[in-house]
Amino acid sequence: MTPYEMEPYDVIVVGAGHAGCEAGLAAARLGKKTLMLTISMESVAMMPCNPSIGGTGKGQLVKEIDALGGEMGRNIDKTFIQSRMLNASKGPAVHSPRAQADKQRYHEEMKHTLEMQENLDLRQGEAIDLLMEEGRRVTGVLLKSGAIYRGKAVVLATGTYLNGRVHVSDSSWPSGPSGLTPSLALAERLKEKGFALRRFKTGTPARVLAHSLDYSKFREQKGDDPVIPFSFMSDGIGENKRSCWLAWTNEASHRIVSENIEKTAPYGGHTTGVGPRYCLSVEDKVSRFPDRLRHQLFLEPEGLSTEEVYVQGMSTSLPERVQVAFYRSIEGLERAEISRYAYSIEYDCLDPLSLTAGLEHRTAENLFCAGQLNGSSGYEEAAAQGLIAGINAARKIDGQEAFVLDRSEAYIGVLIDDLVTKGADEPYRVMTSGAEFRLVLRQDNADLRLTEKGYALGLASRARYERYLRHKEETEEEIARLERSFADAKDVAVFLDRVGGAVQEPRGKIRLADLLKRPEVTYDNLGAIDRERPEVSAYARVQAEIRIKYAGYIEKQKNQIERFKRLENKRIPEGLDYGALRGLRAEAAQKLSLVRPESVGRASRIAGVSPADVNVLMVHLAKMNGNGRRRDER
Amino acid sequence: MMDKTIVAVSTAYGEGGIGIVRMSGDRAGEILSCLFRRGAAGARGAGVAEPLAATAFQDRRMYYGYIADPSSGKTIDEVLVVFMRAPRTYTGEDVAEIHCHGSVVSLRRILDRALSLGASLAEPGEFTKRAFLNGRVDLAQADAVIDLIRAKTEMGYTAAIDRLEGRFSRRVNEMRDALTDILAEVIVCMDYPDEDAEERGDHDSARSVEARLAEIKRSLDDLIATADTGKMIRDGIGVAIIGKPNAGKSSLLNALLREDRAIVSATPGTTRDSIDEYVDMEGLPVRLTDTAGLREAETDVEALGVERSKEAMARADVVVLTLDGSRALDAEDREIADALAGRLREERPEADRSAGAAAPAPCGGVMIVINKSDLPTAIDRDDAARLLPGIRPIEVSAKTGKGLGAITDHIVSAVYGGAVKQGESLLVTNAAHKESLTRAAKETEHAGRALRAGEALDFVETDIRAACDALGEITGSTVTEDILDKVFSRFCIGK
């Protein structure tokens, strides 16, 4: 192979999965001449695992990506076949949208969007090496063909392709997801260059054909009516076109798994990669919860133009022959025809502790990393990182400071902070429980939180920004109106009696906002005595209701955020020599030197750094600044 | 950085035999050198003693000599001094200590001379603060800054108080752990969509969470209730005098009141005819409780004896089991002793193994007293000694006063020795703690209320987390920006 120079680019994105797509679009939309490389054009925005976007925590991520001007929300709105709001029975902080996608259409729509994007070249080709200057600055990539593309910044988003290896029982072979070509050479070159790579593992269940299933044995799960779109820019995206179905394993299924457990890849000792605890394979479910009589599974259609159905919750690496017996042991699947067997896949990834909060690699300048390469799992997690990596690649070229969202601003901030501060010992999934400020980080207000930032970055369009302003204004007006509107006590008594509330002695006038705070009162039923209610958009209704109803909690959370910010704003000088700080334990010094947090707040979240260590650190910082401590002494 | 050299009297003011004036800082050696005259063997008086240059002091060596007034040359006191060079000192700086006679006059004058030579008076806790800032206080093994600093504090606090503080932290941590457990349960519910609820089968934990929150709230309230100093003094060290009716408890209590100085309580209602009486035992406020007290006569006596004893036992820091020496041991004595044995096992689990019946009785919170030693003895002393393993009965006579001193000695030494399983009467000692506890209690209550009102778990979680954070501020496990200010403000307790 004789390498040859091709035209130079500003940003080169390696990979066109969910991370790569957002990275490429963001860089191009920020005016950077961008090249996106994919091993196969057929795998752009491919969904090799479940055919859905969103879910708990993940739904919030998608809304945030959208609010900043990313693509995932719009793409799923164009291609969904069923949509639901999860956790609707719980508080608004954990409401999470999830939609089933038509996989093929999702891929096509995204690919088309990329093709049409100005400044963006989407090209088929396999990157096999990073070009580096002085061993610490990335300057481009080398392709298998010998083509050299120079780039001012490179975004790596290699997914499960990097040194990918598929396992089914004791058989394994190099492969990307869904039988695609893996990226083997690049993994080798990265290792040679000194990048520390780790091995993670994930798995996917079988696909069965719809016409071979007995749907009378399942419980139907319909979508919501009306459908609430992901994108703040989408209106009237249409109706649900398919249902999902619930089914259950039984003791016979479990017996098949237990009897064959040694034949699975991990129990047979054929894999070493670390898999996620929150997404257990069937063999793990059966062996870890032997008392369970059944496990739930979801049957999710993969699209409108295919019979394939995804058997959610039932990933395995049993031999294919046993898989047939296992799946068919499930009621309603007795005659299931399998089109794709379940497999597990191992892949190489980086230790995210080697990245900055802006997702740039700390020892390889101009290299940005996103998605599963950073130890995360999930389309949404990947897309969120891709967006940030793309933005920061563009900003780096312009000499601008990295764009970082903190934990109080977005799930994206929580996700990236967790990765680059705590690291990932297993594939990382975003959790609503991991977001300490979730009452503020709701899916419904993502645009209020982020669109202004997206607009300032140059990513969110003018139209999006104006829509956000309208939302904001309308919400505030409606809240103010409810605060100053009163209902007659007699009417209120009748109203409360009807909605099942405790009726107090009617006296005087009652503020509508106060009424709305009562658990039995909703914005909708309040309409009965809200005589002057104007035409209000669905958006403002939801906002007004949540913000009035939970004002006390939101206020409390805002105070917590303020305290949090104070520590986040305590900066640590860049080249601080932790080893020289007296009183700091060796373990803490080592962890701090590794992660190099830019703030005391972040330092306090590093595993292995205790509160006492943070206090020592603060003392030293105070000494260095020559103030603060002096004040104490007086 | 630490430009000032600080000085302070490091021992408690009082009538101790020895008092120590301590200096820390770059000029400690120089000031010591100005003050100190080394005594020649056999010669007396500063006049015949030699000054010693700062550089001439051997590290960590005791020197005998005199402190002289630098201007007049007159002897202030006969002393032992020691000079310790940085960094291997408590503060990490040069430290000089002057061991003089413990009189206030002597200490005061030496302090004044040091100040006149350019030392600054140390702020409360400043020695420890310097130790901390210089990295001498090893935070590495500490759970929290405050615990560690406290463990090494040189304030005039006794070991007993240090223990109290440690216990306080543990107590706070226990409550915090309980809240964290609830938090973990609440959190796990959040990440599973409704459709998976069946899969996990953990419905209706709300009720148990509610009960647990109420429990924690009660504990917090108990702690907070002890916070104001008035109550602290009123409560004092709780000493319960228990025993069957007519064992002579009341006469023993009255005898102790005569022996020790009774505190005139400022609180209305706590007069001499109530059950609780207050005495000052060598500086310790002690609350004496006669379990049955004067009310004994008014109620169904026999049935209540044991019950009341148990109740009082639970609240007391020290329990004095009173036996009637003029009567043989009976079943009721043994029943009360059995109840006490349970407490003893909690207090020192090793006691059953190590201490035989004949061993002396340094057993903190429990003592046995054989009263009425003025009357003919009917009780079998060996039987009495076997009632509780390791506790040797003390024979006293409330009537003649014989042995009362031993009771006082025991109580005082048990408290200072830290052997007393302290109740919470002295625990909350400063305003910052009280503020955090109050906040935690408020949040916990709010969480319980929200739960009852059917509020979503994500809201309840916010309250619980706020409560956890508030408690963490006390122990240092919640990092806050102003933690250092808070840490140092805590030094101000005491001196």
Boltz contact constraints between the chains, C-beta under 6 A:
constraints:
  - contact:
      token1: [A, 56]
      token2: [B, 191]
      max_distance: 6.0
  - contact:
      token1: [A, 56]
      token2: [B, 193]
      max_distance: 6.0
  - contact:
      token1: [A, 86]
      token2: [B, 193]
      max_distance: 6.0
  - contact:
      token1: [A, 87]
      token2: [B, 193]
      max_distance: 6.0
  - contact:
      token1: [A, 87]
      token2: [B, 194]
      max_distance: 6.0
  - contact:
      token1: [A, 89]
      token2: [B, 194]
      max_distance: 6.0
  - contact:
      token1: [A, 90]
      token2: [B, 456]
      max_distance: 6.0
  - contact:
      token1: [A, 91]
      token2: [B, 456]
      max_distance: 6.0
  - contact:
      token1: [A, 91]
      token2: [B, 458]
      max_distance: 6.0
  - contact:
      token1: [A, 91]
      token2: [B, 459]
      max_distance: 6.0
  - contact:
      token1: [A, 93]
      token2: [B, 458]
      max_distance: 6.0
  - contact:
      token1: [A, 94]
      token2: [B, 190]
      max_distance: 6.0
  - contact:
      token1: [A, 94]
      token2: [B, 458]
      max_distance: 6.0
  - contact:
      token1: [A, 296]
      token2: [B, 199]
      max_distance: 6.0
  - contact:
      token1: [A, 431]
      token2: [B, 191]
      max_distance: 6.0
  - contact:
      token1: [A, 432]
      token2: [B, 190]
      max_distance: 6.0
  - contact:
      token1: [A, 432]
      token2: [B, 191]
      max_distance: 6.0
  - contact:
      token1: [A, 433]
      token2: [B, 187]
      max_distance: 6.0
  - contact:
      token1: [A, 433]
      token2: [B, 190]
      max_distance: 6.0
  - contact:
      token1: [A, 433]
      token2: [B, 191]
      max_distance: 6.0
  - contact:
      token1: [A, 553]
      token2: [B, 459]
      max_distance: 6.0
  - contact:
      token1: [A, 553]
      token2: [B, 462]
      max_distance: 6.0
  - contact:
      token1: [A, 566]
      token2: [B, 481]
      max_distance: 6.0
  - contact:
      token1: [A, 567]
      token2: [B, 481]
      max_distance: 6.0
  - contact:
      token1: [A, 582]
      token2: [B, 135]
      max_distance: 6.0
  - contact:
      token1: [A, 583]
      token2: [B, 135]
      max_distance: 6.0
  - contact:
      token1: [A, 583]
      token2: [B, 139]
      max_distance: 6.0
  - contact:
      token1: [A, 585]
      token2: [B, 140]
      max_distance: 6.0
  - contact:
      token1: [A, 604]
      token2: [B, 479]
      max_distance: 6.0
  - contact:
      token1: [A, 611]
      token2: [B, 476]
      max_distance: 6.0
  - contact:
      token1: [A, 611]
      token2: [B, 477]
      max_distance: 6.0
  - contact:
      token1: [A, 611]
      token2: [B, 479]
      max_distance: 6.0
  - contact:
      token1: [A, 612]
      token2: [B, 139]
      max_distance: 6.0
  - contact:
      token1: [A, 612]
      token2: [B, 142]
      max_distance: 6.0
  - contact:
      token1: [A, 612]
      token2: [B, 145]
      max_distance: 6.0
  - contact:
      token1: [A, 614]
      token2: [B, 479]
      max_distance: 6.0
  - contact:
      token1: [A, 615]
      token2: [B, 145]
      max_distance: 6.0
  - contact:
      token1: [A, 615]
      token2: [B, 483]
      max_distance: 6.0
  - contact:
      token1: [A, 616]
      token2: [B, 139]
      max_distance: 6.0
  - contact:
      token1: [A, 619]
      token2: [B, 133]
      max_distance: 6.0
  - contact:
      token1: [A, 632]
      token2: [B, 485]
      max_distance: 6.0
  - contact:
      token1: [A, 632]
      token2: [B, 488]
      max_distance: 6.0
